[in-house]
Amino acid sequence: MGLMKVYSGSEVLALALQERLEEAGVETTKKDNIQSARLGGFGQSDLAVEVFIQETDFAKANPVIEEFRMSL
């Protein structure tokens, strides 16, 4: 078992997906590379916020992720 990245992009969209997944009962982890870069003293212009879920939750999360992608 491990973490699986399900989104990488803007912070606003990452938070929206994270909220939808958690409403569906899927625990998420967010990695904010932009904030980490800023605290480290260097900038980063990439869309670098990532959302992860447990691999075992993929079957439950996939419909939510697909609906989210279709709504973009």
N, C-alpha and C positions, 0 to 999 in steps of 0.2 A: 504494500500500500504506500502511496505517496501523493504528493500534490501534483495537480494538473493545471496548467495555465489555460484559462478559458477566454481571457480578454487582455488586450494590450492597447492602450490608446489614451485618450484624454481623461482627466480626473473626473470631470462631470459625468461622462458616460460610464466610467468605471463605477462610480458611486450609485448610479441608477441601476446598473446590472447587479451590483452587490446587494442592493435593497430588494430587488425582485427575487434573487436567489434565496436570500434569507427568509423572505415571506413564504417561499415554497418549502422551507425547512432544510435548506442546504447551507451548511456552514462555509464561510468564505474567508480568505486571507487576502489582504491588499498589500502590494509592495509598491511604494511610491519612490521611484528612482529620481524623480525631479527634486523632491525634498531632500533625499540623501545626498544628491550632488550639490545642492545649495549649502547644506550643512558642512560638506566636505571642502567647500571653498572654490568649487568650479561649477560652471553652468552647463546645462544640458538642454538642447533644443528639441530633442526627440519627444514623441508622445510616449511617456515612459511610466505610466501607471498600469500595473498588472493586477489581475484578479485570478486567484487560484481556488480550486476546490479539491476535495479528496477524490481520488480516482474511483473509489467505491460509490460515490454519490453521482457519478456521471449520468446514469440512467434517469435519475430523478431530475437532474439539472438540465439535461439536453433540451427538453421541450421549452423550458424557460429561456435558454440561451438562443434557440432558434427563433422564438417569438421576438426576442429583443433585437436580434439582427435584422429581422424582417421589418421592424418598426423604424429602423434608421433611415 
